[in-house]
Amino acid sequence: GESVGLHLPTLSVQEGDNSIINCAYSNSASDYFIWYKQESGKGPQFIIDIRSNMDKRQGQRVTVLLNKTVKHLSLQIAATQPGDSAVYFCAEKLGGGFKTIFGAGTRLFVKA
Amino acid sequence: DAGVIQSPRHEVTEMGQEVTLRCKPISGHDYLFWYRQTMMRGLELLIYFNNNVPIDDSGMPEDRFSAKMPNASFSTLKIQPSEPRDSAVYFCASSPIAGPAGHEQFFGPGTRLTVL
């Protein structure tokens, strides 16, 4: 049989509520932090990014917060919708190049 | 515009066989990435190219894996010989030249590889 695989953290929210997905990163030399969304059977899709010299960036219904002191990144989704159900990955782009390291991911379930 | 195109979408092969995965990046994008996704290890960067030149191949697991980009519109990832532990979904992604949007990567639909 198969070995135990990566057990994704899961967040379950009610439709219309706000969601907060958290991520810890490890590399202080990263110059950009990015959030991707991956729906079942598809490739990851870019949501929003933040440069390392910023603390907050807002997009459409999404906000990313960066706390460099504790190496923590979060994605806030306002008024979560069923279409937001997916796995969300944080990623860090190492400075000086394009090497990007992805986190393990968080699965978001939106209950109608 | 067509996004990143990968072929085949599914590949089933037997251990020891050669496997070739193909990718057509978005036209005008200067960077191309190959990733592998498994339940055990998540999404891992294998190699990336800039203007058809390999820049970082530190993620390539072993010599059985090789990647080429003969021109700006085509790349291959080859596994020879394949092993059951190579079973995974392989993604190709492309990105425009560095700039405000340069770090956004556009992913293809992936190739699901099963090695029996």
Chai-1 contact restraints between the chains, C-beta under 6 A:
chainA,res_idxA,chainB,res_idxB,connection_type,confidence,min_distance_angstrom,max_distance_angstrom,comment,restraint_id
A,G5,B,M39,contact,1.0,0.0,6.0,A-B,restraint_1
A,G5,B,M40,contact,1.0,0.0,6.0,A-B,restraint_2
A,L6,B,M39,contact,1.0,0.0,6.0,A-B,restraint_3
A,L6,B,G42,contact,1.0,0.0,6.0,A-B,restraint_4
A,Y32,B,H103,contact,1.0,0.0,6.0,A-B,restraint_5
A,G43,B,F91,contact,1.0,0.0,6.0,A-B,restraint_6
A,G43,B,F107,contact,1.0,0.0,6.0,A-B,restraint_7
A,G43,B,G108,contact,1.0,0.0,6.0,A-B,restraint_8
A,G43,B,P109,contact,1.0,0.0,6.0,A-B,restraint_9
A,G43,B,G110,contact,1.0,0.0,6.0,A-B,restraint_10
A,P44,B,F107,contact,1.0,0.0,6.0,A-B,restraint_11
A,F46,B,E104,contact,1.0,0.0,6.0,A-B,restraint_12
A,K93,B,H103,contact,1.0,0.0,6.0,A-B,restraint_13
A,F98,B,Y31,contact,1.0,0.0,6.0,A-B,restraint_14
A,F98,B,Y48,contact,1.0,0.0,6.0,A-B,restraint_15
A,K99,B,D56,contact,1.0,0.0,6.0,A-B,restraint_16
A,F102,B,L43,contact,1.0,0.0,6.0,A-B,restraint_17
A,A104,B,G42,contact,1.0,0.0,6.0,A-B,restraint_18
